[in-house]
C-alpha cells in the first residue's frame, strides 16, 4: 500500500514539473511579457506597468483617492456585494491585513486596428498551479501610451491601473480578487445592487487624473472635474482624444456622452 502511495506522489510531482516547464516555455525572452512582437514592444508594456505602479503607490494618488469621499460614501468591490469606503479601498490596494499581491504576467494581443481585441483589457487567473494572473492588453492601449497627447497617454494608465487592481487578492481565499468588476452574468462577479461606483474604475480614473496632475496638465482643483470626465462607474474612453488642443480636463457639454454604467 505504501509503495502505491509513493508511486502516486512521484507521479504528482512529475506532473507539477511538466506544468511548470510548459508555463516557462510559453514565456517570451522577457520574463513577464507574452505575445510581444519583439523586445521593444515588451519594454513598452513594462514601461506602462512601471508608470502605473509608481502612481498607485504615490502619496498624490492616496490624497486624491480620499477626495472621492466628497461625493461617495462607498464603492462596490466584489461579490456579496461587498462595499468599502474609498479609504478602505485604498488600504486594501496597499495590502492591508485583508489583501495580498499575486504575480502578474502580461499578454499583448490585437494584431491590427480591425481586430476585436485591439483595445482589449482583461485580467484572468493564469493557472491554478502557477498562482498568477494574466493581464491581457491590446496593442491599441499601447499605441495610446505612445501618443504625443498626454491626455491620451493617461487613458492607457487608467486601463493598466484598473487591470492591476484585479491582481490584489484576498489573503484567506486564494481564488478571489479583492476588486472585481460587476457583471452578474459572469461567474464570480456580483451584482452592484446599490448602483455605487466601482472600485476598479475609480482606481483607474484616479490614477489617470493623478498622472495628469503630477505632469502639470491638471490643476489640483480640477481633480474632481477630471474624475467626472473619465468616470468611476465605467470608463468614458471615447473622451480620451477630446483634449488634444490643450483644453482643461473638466466636464463640458461638447464631450462625447458617457459610457453606460457597468
Ligand atoms: Zn476590470
py3Dmol code that shows the C-alpha trace and the ligand (Angstrom):
import py3Dmol

protein = """\
ATOM      1  CA  UNK A   1       0.000   0.000   0.000  1.00  0.00           C
ATOM      2  CA  UNK A   2       2.816   2.319   0.965  1.00  0.00           C
ATOM      3  CA  UNK A   3       4.608   1.734  -2.368  1.00  0.00           C
ATOM      4  CA  UNK A   4       1.397   2.655  -4.255  1.00  0.00           C
ATOM      5  CA  UNK A   5       1.306   5.904  -2.338  1.00  0.00           C
ATOM      6  CA  UNK A   6       4.975   6.601  -3.130  1.00  0.00           C
ATOM      7  CA  UNK A   7       4.378   5.978  -6.856  1.00  0.00           C
ATOM      8  CA  UNK A   8       1.305   8.207  -6.771  1.00  0.00           C
ATOM      9  CA  UNK A   9       3.211  11.056  -5.097  1.00  0.00           C
ATOM     10  CA  UNK A  10       6.080  10.684  -7.588  1.00  0.00           C
ATOM     11  CA  UNK A  11       3.592  10.945 -10.453  1.00  0.00           C
ATOM     12  CA  UNK A  12       2.027  14.074  -8.962  1.00  0.00           C
ATOM     13  CA  UNK A  13       5.491  15.620  -8.549  1.00  0.00           C
ATOM     14  CA  UNK A  14       6.371  14.796 -12.172  1.00  0.00           C
ATOM     15  CA  UNK A  15       3.117  16.352 -13.411  1.00  0.00           C
ATOM     16  CA  UNK A  16       3.819  19.511 -11.433  1.00  0.00           C
ATOM     17  CA  UNK A  17       7.275  19.760 -13.005  1.00  0.00           C
ATOM     18  CA  UNK A  18       5.821  19.355 -16.502  1.00  0.00           C
ATOM     19  CA  UNK A  19       3.219  22.084 -15.843  1.00  0.00           C
ATOM     20  CA  UNK A  20       5.907  24.460 -14.560  1.00  0.00           C
ATOM     21  CA  UNK A  21       8.074  23.704 -17.572  1.00  0.00           C
ATOM     22  CA  UNK A  22       5.222  24.253 -20.029  1.00  0.00           C
ATOM     23  CA  UNK A  23       4.416  27.520 -18.353  1.00  0.00           C
ATOM     24  CA  UNK A  24       8.043  28.615 -18.589  1.00  0.00           C
ATOM     25  CA  UNK A  25       8.368  27.632 -22.240  1.00  0.00           C
ATOM     26  CA  UNK A  26       5.392  29.863 -23.059  1.00  0.00           C
ATOM     27  CA  UNK A  27       7.275  32.886 -21.792  1.00  0.00           C
ATOM     28  CA  UNK A  28       8.959  35.253 -24.221  1.00  0.00           C
ATOM     29  CA  UNK A  29      12.561  36.287 -23.668  1.00  0.00           C
ATOM     30  CA  UNK A  30      11.385  38.981 -21.244  1.00  0.00           C
ATOM     31  CA  UNK A  31      10.093  37.082 -18.231  1.00  0.00           C
ATOM     32  CA  UNK A  32       6.764  38.765 -17.543  1.00  0.00           C
ATOM     33  CA  UNK A  33       5.548  39.543 -21.059  1.00  0.00           C
ATOM     34  CA  UNK A  34       3.934  37.115 -23.503  1.00  0.00           C
ATOM     35  CA  UNK A  35       2.946  37.790 -27.103  1.00  0.00           C
ATOM     36  CA  UNK A  36       5.306  40.734 -27.713  1.00  0.00           C
ATOM     37  CA  UNK A  37       6.445  41.252 -31.319  1.00  0.00           C
ATOM     38  CA  UNK A  38       9.973  41.811 -30.002  1.00  0.00           C
ATOM     39  CA  UNK A  39      11.997  43.220 -27.102  1.00  0.00           C
ATOM     40  CA  UNK A  40      10.944  46.812 -27.882  1.00  0.00           C
ATOM     41  CA  UNK A  41       7.251  46.074 -27.528  1.00  0.00           C
ATOM     42  CA  UNK A  42       7.929  44.116 -24.340  1.00  0.00           C
ATOM     43  CA  UNK A  43       9.766  47.158 -22.952  1.00  0.00           C
ATOM     44  CA  UNK A  44       6.861  49.386 -23.952  1.00  0.00           C
ATOM     45  CA  UNK A  45       4.315  47.480 -21.889  1.00  0.00           C
ATOM     46  CA  UNK A  46       6.730  47.157 -18.967  1.00  0.00           C
ATOM     47  CA  UNK A  47       7.165  50.954 -19.031  1.00  0.00           C
ATOM     48  CA  UNK A  48       3.375  51.381 -18.864  1.00  0.00           C
ATOM     49  CA  UNK A  49       3.268  48.943 -15.945  1.00  0.00           C
ATOM     50  CA  UNK A  50       6.102  50.728 -14.160  1.00  0.00           C
ATOM     51  CA  UNK A  51       4.500  54.186 -14.503  1.00  0.00           C
ATOM     52  CA  UNK A  52       1.126  52.821 -13.389  1.00  0.00           C
ATOM     53  CA  UNK A  53       2.590  51.135 -10.281  1.00  0.00           C
ATOM     54  CA  UNK A  54       4.542  54.304  -9.448  1.00  0.00           C
ATOM     55  CA  UNK A  55       1.339  56.347  -9.489  1.00  0.00           C
ATOM     56  CA  UNK A  56      -0.666  53.804  -7.498  1.00  0.00           C
ATOM     57  CA  UNK A  57       1.987  53.850  -4.768  1.00  0.00           C
ATOM     58  CA  UNK A  58       2.359  57.653  -4.658  1.00  0.00           C
ATOM     59  CA  UNK A  59       1.162  59.980  -1.893  1.00  0.00           C
ATOM     60  CA  UNK A  60      -0.522  62.093  -4.573  1.00  0.00           C
ATOM     61  CA  UNK A  61      -2.701  59.113  -5.584  1.00  0.00           C
ATOM     62  CA  UNK A  62      -3.641  58.434  -1.933  1.00  0.00           C
ATOM     63  CA  UNK A  63      -4.552  62.087  -1.304  1.00  0.00           C
ATOM     64  CA  UNK A  64      -6.673  62.170  -4.450  1.00  0.00           C
ATOM     65  CA  UNK A  65      -8.390  58.846  -3.775  1.00  0.00           C
ATOM     66  CA  UNK A  66      -9.593  60.106  -0.386  1.00  0.00           C
ATOM     67  CA  UNK A  67     -11.169  63.083  -2.188  1.00  0.00           C
ATOM     68  CA  UNK A  68     -13.713  60.629  -3.657  1.00  0.00           C
ATOM     69  CA  UNK A  69     -15.299  60.657  -0.183  1.00  0.00           C
ATOM     70  CA  UNK A  70     -16.645  64.112  -1.039  1.00  0.00           C
ATOM     71  CA  UNK A  71     -19.305  62.528  -3.252  1.00  0.00           C
ATOM     72  CA  UNK A  72     -19.195  58.800  -2.469  1.00  0.00           C
ATOM     73  CA  UNK A  73     -19.621  57.025   0.881  1.00  0.00           C
ATOM     74  CA  UNK A  74     -18.890  53.586  -0.555  1.00  0.00           C
ATOM     75  CA  UNK A  75     -17.554  51.843  -3.640  1.00  0.00           C
ATOM     76  CA  UNK A  76     -18.528  48.377  -4.905  1.00  0.00           C
ATOM     77  CA  UNK A  77     -15.626  45.927  -4.547  1.00  0.00           C
ATOM     78  CA  UNK A  78     -16.808  42.333  -5.205  1.00  0.00           C
ATOM     79  CA  UNK A  79     -19.493  39.683  -4.962  1.00  0.00           C
ATOM     80  CA  UNK A  80     -21.520  39.763  -1.773  1.00  0.00           C
ATOM     81  CA  UNK A  81     -21.981  42.542  -2.634  1.00  0.00           C
ATOM     82  CA  UNK A  82     -19.139  43.992  -0.561  1.00  0.00           C
ATOM     83  CA  UNK A  83     -18.905  47.779  -0.359  1.00  0.00           C
ATOM     84  CA  UNK A  84     -15.981  49.720   1.117  1.00  0.00           C
ATOM     85  CA  UNK A  85     -15.303  53.374   1.780  1.00  0.00           C
ATOM     86  CA  UNK A  86     -12.709  54.984  -0.508  1.00  0.00           C
ATOM     87  CA  UNK A  87     -10.303  54.922   2.453  1.00  0.00           C
ATOM     88  CA  UNK A  88     -10.762  51.157   2.923  1.00  0.00           C
ATOM     89  CA  UNK A  89     -10.300  50.548  -0.810  1.00  0.00           C
ATOM     90  CA  UNK A  90      -7.036  52.481  -0.665  1.00  0.00           C
ATOM     91  CA  UNK A  91      -5.849  50.395   2.313  1.00  0.00           C
ATOM     92  CA  UNK A  92      -6.607  47.097   0.539  1.00  0.00           C
ATOM     93  CA  UNK A  93      -4.936  48.329  -2.624  1.00  0.00           C
ATOM     94  CA  UNK A  94      -1.849  48.789  -0.456  1.00  0.00           C
ATOM     95  CA  UNK A  95      -2.135  45.281   1.000  1.00  0.00           C
ATOM     96  CA  UNK A  96      -3.668  45.719   4.451  1.00  0.00           C
ATOM     97  CA  UNK A  97      -4.395  42.669   6.647  1.00  0.00           C
ATOM     98  CA  UNK A  98      -7.091  41.596   4.155  1.00  0.00           C
ATOM     99  CA  UNK A  99      -5.162  41.679   0.901  1.00  0.00           C
ATOM    100  CA  UNK A 100      -2.076  40.290  -0.805  1.00  0.00           C
ATOM    101  CA  UNK A 101      -0.480  40.733  -4.227  1.00  0.00           C
ATOM    102  CA  UNK A 102      -0.255  37.875  -6.734  1.00  0.00           C
ATOM    103  CA  UNK A 103       2.348  37.675  -9.514  1.00  0.00           C
ATOM    104  CA  UNK A 104       1.261  39.069 -12.871  1.00  0.00           C
ATOM    105  CA  UNK A 105       2.142  38.089 -16.433  1.00  0.00           C
ATOM    106  CA  UNK A 106       1.247  40.498 -19.231  1.00  0.00           C
ATOM    107  CA  UNK A 107      -0.083  39.244 -22.557  1.00  0.00           C
ATOM    108  CA  UNK A 108      -0.083  41.580 -25.580  1.00  0.00           C
ATOM    109  CA  UNK A 109      -2.967  40.957 -28.010  1.00  0.00           C
ATOM    110  CA  UNK A 110      -4.614  42.657 -31.016  1.00  0.00           C
ATOM    111  CA  UNK A 111      -2.941  42.090 -34.371  1.00  0.00           C
ATOM    112  CA  UNK A 112      -4.246  45.268 -36.042  1.00  0.00           C
ATOM    113  CA  UNK A 113      -6.776  48.089 -35.704  1.00  0.00           C
ATOM    114  CA  UNK A 114      -9.552  45.934 -37.170  1.00  0.00           C
ATOM    115  CA  UNK A 115      -9.170  43.120 -34.663  1.00  0.00           C
ATOM    116  CA  UNK A 116     -11.750  42.955 -31.906  1.00  0.00           C
ATOM    117  CA  UNK A 117      -9.071  42.785 -29.208  1.00  0.00           C
ATOM    118  CA  UNK A 118      -7.176  45.933 -30.333  1.00  0.00           C
ATOM    119  CA  UNK A 119      -8.311  47.706 -27.151  1.00  0.00           C
ATOM    120  CA  UNK A 120      -8.706  44.551 -25.088  1.00  0.00           C
ATOM    121  CA  UNK A 121      -8.040  44.863 -21.360  1.00  0.00           C
ATOM    122  CA  UNK A 122      -8.837  41.914 -19.139  1.00  0.00           C
ATOM    123  CA  UNK A 123      -7.424  40.005 -16.205  1.00  0.00           C
ATOM    124  CA  UNK A 124      -7.866  36.293 -15.625  1.00  0.00           C
ATOM    125  CA  UNK A 125      -6.317  33.585 -13.454  1.00  0.00           C
ATOM    126  CA  UNK A 126      -3.229  32.234 -15.203  1.00  0.00           C
ATOM    127  CA  UNK A 127      -3.423  28.745 -13.751  1.00  0.00           C
ATOM    128  CA  UNK A 128      -4.373  27.005 -10.570  1.00  0.00           C
ATOM    129  CA  UNK A 129      -0.905  25.581 -10.041  1.00  0.00           C
ATOM    130  CA  UNK A 130       1.139  28.606 -11.055  1.00  0.00           C
ATOM    131  CA  UNK A 131      -0.885  31.021  -8.899  1.00  0.00           C
ATOM    132  CA  UNK A 132      -0.505  34.091 -11.057  1.00  0.00           C
ATOM    133  CA  UNK A 133      -2.877  36.270 -13.028  1.00  0.00           C
ATOM    134  CA  UNK A 134      -2.632  37.228 -16.671  1.00  0.00           C
ATOM    135  CA  UNK A 135      -3.378  40.761 -17.779  1.00  0.00           C
ATOM    136  CA  UNK A 136      -4.303  40.933 -21.471  1.00  0.00           C
ATOM    137  CA  UNK A 137      -3.611  44.299 -23.094  1.00  0.00           C
ATOM    138  CA  UNK A 138      -4.485  45.195 -26.681  1.00  0.00           C
ATOM    139  CA  UNK A 139      -1.956  46.974 -28.886  1.00  0.00           C
ATOM    140  CA  UNK A 140      -4.427  49.860 -29.149  1.00  0.00           C
ATOM    141  CA  UNK A 141      -3.761  50.617 -25.482  1.00  0.00           C
ATOM    142  CA  UNK A 142      -0.004  50.542 -26.114  1.00  0.00           C
ATOM    143  CA  UNK A 143      -0.354  52.958 -29.030  1.00  0.00           C
ATOM    144  CA  UNK A 144      -2.370  55.258 -26.739  1.00  0.00           C
ATOM    145  CA  UNK A 145       0.547  55.226 -24.305  1.00  0.00           C
ATOM    146  CA  UNK A 146       2.816  56.184 -27.187  1.00  0.00           C
ATOM    147  CA  UNK A 147       0.669  59.221 -28.146  1.00  0.00           C
ATOM    148  CA  UNK A 148       2.071  62.769 -28.255  1.00  0.00           C
ATOM    149  CA  UNK A 149      -1.077  63.896 -26.393  1.00  0.00           C
ATOM    150  CA  UNK A 150      -0.638  63.458 -22.658  1.00  0.00           C
ATOM    151  CA  UNK A 151      -4.380  63.030 -22.038  1.00  0.00           C
ATOM    152  CA  UNK A 152      -4.474  60.122 -24.468  1.00  0.00           C
ATOM    153  CA  UNK A 153      -1.418  58.660 -22.745  1.00  0.00           C
ATOM    154  CA  UNK A 154      -3.158  58.966 -19.388  1.00  0.00           C
ATOM    155  CA  UNK A 155      -6.003  56.795 -20.716  1.00  0.00           C
ATOM    156  CA  UNK A 156      -3.565  53.879 -21.116  1.00  0.00           C
ATOM    157  CA  UNK A 157      -2.621  54.406 -17.452  1.00  0.00           C
ATOM    158  CA  UNK A 158      -6.296  54.305 -16.477  1.00  0.00           C
ATOM    159  CA  UNK A 159      -6.647  50.946 -18.234  1.00  0.00           C
ATOM    160  CA  UNK A 160      -3.492  49.452 -16.732  1.00  0.00           C
ATOM    161  CA  UNK A 161      -4.201  50.683 -13.171  1.00  0.00           C
ATOM    162  CA  UNK A 162      -7.704  49.191 -13.424  1.00  0.00           C
ATOM    163  CA  UNK A 163      -6.297  45.814 -14.506  1.00  0.00           C
ATOM    164  CA  UNK A 164      -3.547  45.858 -11.868  1.00  0.00           C
ATOM    165  CA  UNK A 165      -6.204  46.343  -9.180  1.00  0.00           C
ATOM    166  CA  UNK A 166      -7.609  42.910 -10.128  1.00  0.00           C
ATOM    167  CA  UNK A 167      -4.282  41.360  -9.060  1.00  0.00           C
ATOM    168  CA  UNK A 168      -4.909  42.201  -5.398  1.00  0.00           C
ATOM    169  CA  UNK A 169      -6.255  39.004  -3.818  1.00  0.00           C
ATOM    170  CA  UNK A 170      -7.902  38.155  -0.530  1.00  0.00           C
ATOM    171  CA  UNK A 171      -5.432  36.632   1.932  1.00  0.00           C
ATOM    172  CA  UNK A 172      -7.849  33.970   3.110  1.00  0.00           C
ATOM    173  CA  UNK A 173      -9.125  32.933  -0.345  1.00  0.00           C
ATOM    174  CA  UNK A 174      -6.536  32.016  -2.975  1.00  0.00           C
ATOM    175  CA  UNK A 175      -9.013  32.382  -5.846  1.00  0.00           C
ATOM    176  CA  UNK A 176     -10.719  35.659  -5.026  1.00  0.00           C
ATOM    177  CA  UNK A 177      -9.736  39.160  -6.139  1.00  0.00           C
ATOM    178  CA  UNK A 178     -10.466  41.909  -3.628  1.00  0.00           C
ATOM    179  CA  UNK A 179     -11.670  44.053  -6.540  1.00  0.00           C
ATOM    180  CA  UNK A 180     -13.803  42.611  -9.319  1.00  0.00           C
ATOM    181  CA  UNK A 181     -15.988  44.347 -11.864  1.00  0.00           C
ATOM    182  CA  UNK A 182     -19.719  43.942 -11.606  1.00  0.00           C
ATOM    183  CA  UNK A 183     -21.414  41.943 -14.305  1.00  0.00           C
ATOM    184  CA  UNK A 184     -23.889  39.494 -12.805  1.00  0.00           C
ATOM    185  CA  UNK A 185     -23.786  37.202 -15.852  1.00  0.00           C
ATOM    186  CA  UNK A 186     -20.160  36.319 -15.156  1.00  0.00           C
ATOM    187  CA  UNK A 187     -19.458  33.656 -12.582  1.00  0.00           C
ATOM    188  CA  UNK A 188     -17.659  35.022  -9.540  1.00  0.00           C
ATOM    189  CA  UNK A 189     -18.697  38.624 -10.185  1.00  0.00           C
ATOM    190  CA  UNK A 190     -21.513  40.061  -8.186  1.00  0.00           C
ATOM    191  CA  UNK A 191     -24.426  42.385  -8.638  1.00  0.00           C
ATOM    192  CA  UNK A 192     -23.966  46.002  -7.554  1.00  0.00           C
ATOM    193  CA  UNK A 193     -27.437  46.395  -6.064  1.00  0.00           C
ATOM    194  CA  UNK A 194     -26.704  49.861  -4.679  1.00  0.00           C
ATOM    195  CA  UNK A 195     -25.508  51.159  -8.045  1.00  0.00           C
ATOM    196  CA  UNK A 196     -22.398  52.510  -6.289  1.00  0.00           C
ATOM    197  CA  UNK A 197     -19.247  53.493  -8.190  1.00  0.00           C
ATOM    198  CA  UNK A 198     -16.977  50.512  -8.920  1.00  0.00           C
ATOM    199  CA  UNK A 199     -13.635  50.422  -7.070  1.00  0.00           C
ATOM    200  CA  UNK A 200     -11.718  49.146 -10.147  1.00  0.00           C
ATOM    201  CA  UNK A 201     -12.947  52.006 -12.351  1.00  0.00           C
ATOM    202  CA  UNK A 202     -12.338  54.509  -9.564  1.00  0.00           C
ATOM    203  CA  UNK A 203      -8.763  53.241  -9.164  1.00  0.00           C
ATOM    204  CA  UNK A 204      -8.153  53.583 -12.916  1.00  0.00           C
ATOM    205  CA  UNK A 205      -9.581  57.070 -13.229  1.00  0.00           C
ATOM    206  CA  UNK A 206      -7.927  58.406 -10.067  1.00  0.00           C
ATOM    207  CA  UNK A 207      -4.587  57.034 -11.334  1.00  0.00           C
ATOM    208  CA  UNK A 208      -5.179  58.747 -14.690  1.00  0.00           C
ATOM    209  CA  UNK A 209      -6.096  62.131 -13.190  1.00  0.00           C
ATOM    210  CA  UNK A 210      -3.253  61.913 -10.660  1.00  0.00           C
ATOM    211  CA  UNK A 211      -0.814  61.310 -13.539  1.00  0.00           C
ATOM    212  CA  UNK A 212      -2.134  64.405 -15.350  1.00  0.00           C
ATOM    213  CA  UNK A 213      -1.759  66.406 -12.136  1.00  0.00           C
ATOM    214  CA  UNK A 214       1.783  65.134 -11.478  1.00  0.00           C
ATOM    215  CA  UNK A 215       2.735  66.016 -15.060  1.00  0.00           C
ATOM    216  CA  UNK A 216       1.325  69.557 -14.697  1.00  0.00           C
ATOM    217  CA  UNK A 217      -1.565  69.011 -17.181  1.00  0.00           C
ATOM    218  CA  UNK A 218      -4.240  69.293 -14.455  1.00  0.00           C
ATOM    219  CA  UNK A 219      -4.578  71.705 -11.538  1.00  0.00           C
ATOM    220  CA  UNK A 220      -5.334  70.209  -8.098  1.00  0.00           C
ATOM    221  CA  UNK A 221      -8.708  71.995  -8.036  1.00  0.00           C
ATOM    222  CA  UNK A 222      -9.611  70.352 -11.365  1.00  0.00           C
ATOM    223  CA  UNK A 223      -9.153  66.828  -9.999  1.00  0.00           C
ATOM    224  CA  UNK A 224     -12.833  66.026  -9.334  1.00  0.00           C
ATOM    225  CA  UNK A 225     -13.698  67.530 -12.725  1.00  0.00           C
ATOM    226  CA  UNK A 226     -11.242  65.113 -14.377  1.00  0.00           C
ATOM    227  CA  UNK A 227     -12.840  62.218 -12.443  1.00  0.00           C
ATOM    228  CA  UNK A 228     -16.212  63.273 -13.839  1.00  0.00           C
ATOM    229  CA  UNK A 229     -14.833  63.307 -17.383  1.00  0.00           C
ATOM    230  CA  UNK A 230     -13.486  59.738 -17.328  1.00  0.00           C
ATOM    231  CA  UNK A 231     -15.899  58.149 -14.849  1.00  0.00           C
ATOM    232  CA  UNK A 232     -15.933  55.851 -11.822  1.00  0.00           C
ATOM    233  CA  UNK A 233     -18.943  53.694 -12.774  1.00  0.00           C
ATOM    234  CA  UNK A 234     -17.421  52.853 -16.161  1.00  0.00           C
ATOM    235  CA  UNK A 235     -14.611  54.279 -18.304  1.00  0.00           C
ATOM    236  CA  UNK A 236     -15.672  57.015 -20.730  1.00  0.00           C
ATOM    237  CA  UNK A 237     -12.892  56.172 -23.175  1.00  0.00           C
ATOM    238  CA  UNK A 238     -14.281  57.981 -26.291  1.00  0.00           C
ATOM    239  CA  UNK A 239     -13.274  61.191 -24.466  1.00  0.00           C
ATOM    240  CA  UNK A 240      -9.573  60.231 -24.478  1.00  0.00           C
ATOM    241  CA  UNK A 241      -8.958  62.031 -27.788  1.00  0.00           C
ATOM    242  CA  UNK A 242     -11.072  65.107 -26.991  1.00  0.00           C
ATOM    243  CA  UNK A 243      -8.455  67.207 -25.163  1.00  0.00           C
ATOM    244  CA  UNK A 244      -5.718  67.270 -27.788  1.00  0.00           C
ATOM    245  CA  UNK A 245      -5.915  71.077 -28.180  1.00  0.00           C
ATOM    246  CA  UNK A 246      -4.944  71.594 -24.546  1.00  0.00           C
ATOM    247  CA  UNK A 247      -8.467  72.145 -23.196  1.00  0.00           C
ATOM    248  CA  UNK A 248      -8.886  71.921 -19.386  1.00  0.00           C
ATOM    249  CA  UNK A 249      -9.641  68.287 -18.462  1.00  0.00           C
ATOM    250  CA  UNK A 250     -13.007  69.003 -16.854  1.00  0.00           C
ATOM    251  CA  UNK A 251     -16.559  68.291 -17.944  1.00  0.00           C
ATOM    252  CA  UNK A 252     -18.101  70.316 -20.758  1.00  0.00           C
ATOM    253  CA  UNK A 253     -21.204  69.731 -22.868  1.00  0.00           C
ATOM    254  CA  UNK A 254     -19.191  69.312 -26.043  1.00  0.00           C
ATOM    255  CA  UNK A 255     -17.743  65.999 -24.789  1.00  0.00           C
ATOM    256  CA  UNK A 256     -18.912  62.604 -26.040  1.00  0.00           C
ATOM    257  CA  UNK A 257     -21.696  61.110 -23.952  1.00  0.00           C
ATOM    258  CA  UNK A 258     -20.545  58.965 -21.013  1.00  0.00           C
ATOM    259  CA  UNK A 259     -20.247  55.200 -21.426  1.00  0.00           C
ATOM    260  CA  UNK A 260     -23.188  53.347 -19.836  1.00  0.00           C
ATOM    261  CA  UNK A 261     -22.696  52.268 -16.220  1.00  0.00           C
ATOM    262  CA  UNK A 262     -21.412  48.707 -15.924  1.00  0.00           C
TER     263      UNK A 262
END
"""
ligand_1 = """\
1
ZN
Zn -11.944 45.007 -14.819
"""
view = py3Dmol.view(width=600, height=400)
view.addModel(protein, "pdb")
view.setStyle({"model": 0}, {"cartoon": {"style": "trace"}})
view.addModel(ligand_1, "xyz")
view.setStyle({"model": 1}, {"stick": {}})
view.zoomTo()
view.show()
